[in-house]
């Protein structure tokens, strides 16, 4: 787990783990309408099959002493305007991480990995129908 020095004061230093930055970014992204979920990729899928949970599913974070770069791997809802959803996610993630950590976010890269298709709805059976 990487750490960075976010602040040094009279009392000591404050260190923020990269996992914390990742958690903030994921929570901020998931608040954006049109984002269905995070996409962990092949290695996270294999880990989940063996019962291991990945705390950084769908995100890659690089944290320096004063800056951070974030890559998000997303699945969006069908029918949304993907560029608009991604732009909203970039802004929300950048603002949340900068506000909560004091780090300067130099980039938020969005990788759309898939689309959540609407579930097929079965036509309702007519109550009077004898054919099933």
C-alpha positions in Angstrom: 0.0 0.0 0.0 1.6 3.2 -1.1 1.4 6.3 1.0 2.0 10.0 0.3 2.7 12.9 2.6 -0.3 15.2 2.2 0.6 17.6 4.9 3.4 18.4 7.3 2.6 20.7 10.3 3.9 21.5 13.8 2.6 18.3 15.2 3.7 15.8 12.5 2.8 14.5 9.1 -0.4 13.3 7.6 -0.1 10.3 5.3 -2.9 9.2 3.0 -2.8 5.7 1.5 -3.5 5.3 -2.2 -6.3 2.9 -1.3 -8.0 5.8 0.5 -7.7 8.0 -2.7 -9.1 5.0 -4.7 -12.1 4.6 -2.4 -12.9 8.3 -2.6 -12.7 8.2 -6.4 -14.9 5.1 -6.7 -17.5 6.5 -4.4 -17.6 9.8 -6.2 -17.8 8.1 -9.6 -20.7 5.8 -8.5 -22.7 8.9 -7.6 -22.8 9.9 -11.3 -26.1 9.0 -13.0 -25.5 6.7 -15.9 -22.6 4.7 -14.3 -23.8 1.2 -13.7 -20.7 -0.2 -11.9 -16.9 -0.4 -11.8 -15.2 -3.0 -14.1 -12.4 -4.9 -12.5 -11.0 -6.7 -15.5 -9.7 -10.2 -15.9 -7.5 -10.5 -12.8 -10.2 -9.2 -10.5 -12.8 -11.6 -12.0 -10.4 -14.5 -11.3 -9.8 -13.4 -7.8 -13.5 -13.1 -7.1 -14.1 -16.6 -8.3 -11.7 -17.8 -5.6 -13.5 -15.8 -3.0 -11.0 -12.9 -2.8 -12.5 -9.4 -2.8 -10.6 -6.7 -4.5 -10.8 -3.3 -2.8 -9.6 -1.5 -5.8 -11.9 -3.1 -8.4 -12.1 -0.9 -11.5 -9.6 1.7 -10.4 -5.9 2.4 -10.6 -4.4 5.2 -8.6 -0.9 6.7 -8.7 -0.2 9.0 -5.8 2.8 11.2 -5.4 3.7 13.7 -2.6 1.3 16.4 -3.9 -0.4 14.9 -6.9 -2.6 12.0 -8.0 -3.5 10.4 -11.3 -6.6 8.1 -11.5 -7.8 5.6 -14.0 -11.4 4.4 -13.7 -12.7 1.3 -15.5 -16.5 1.6 -15.8 -19.6 0.0 -17.1 -22.3 2.5 -18.1 -26.0 2.2 -18.5 -27.5 1.6 -21.9 -28.9 4.7 -23.6 -26.8 7.3 -21.8 -24.6 9.9 -23.6 -21.3 8.3 -22.8 -19.1 11.4 -23.3 -21.4 13.4 -20.9 -21.4 10.7 -18.3 -17.6 10.3 -18.4 -17.1 14.1 -18.2 -19.4 14.3 -15.2 -17.5 11.4 -13.5 -14.1 13.1 -14.2 -15.2 16.3 -12.6 -16.9 14.7 -9.6 -13.8 12.4 -8.9 -11.4 15.3 -9.3 -13.3 17.6 -7.0 -13.9 14.9 -4.4 -10.3 13.7 -4.2 -8.9 17.3 -4.2 -11.3 18.5 -1.5 -10.9 15.5 0.8 -7.1 14.9 0.5 -5.6 18.2 -0.6 -3.8 16.4 -3.5 -3.8 18.0 -6.9 -5.5 15.6 -9.3 -3.5 15.9 -12.6 -5.7 13.4 -14.6 -8.8 11.3 -14.3 -8.8 8.8 -17.2 -12.1 6.9 -17.9 -12.0 3.6 -19.6 -15.5 2.4 -20.6 -15.4 -1.4 -20.5 -19.0 -2.2 -21.2 -22.7 -1.3 -21.3 -25.3 -2.5 -19.0 -28.2 -3.6 -21.3 -31.7 -3.3 -20.1 -33.2 -6.5 -18.8 -35.5 -8.2 -21.2 -39.0 -7.8 -19.9 -41.4 -10.6 -20.4 -44.7 -9.5 -21.8 -47.4 -9.8 -19.2 -49.7 -12.7 -19.7 -53.3 -11.8 -20.3 -55.3 -13.0 -17.3 -58.0 -14.3 -19.5 -55.7 -16.1 -21.9 -56.1 -19.9 -21.9 -52.8 -20.3 -23.8 -49.7 -20.2 -21.6 
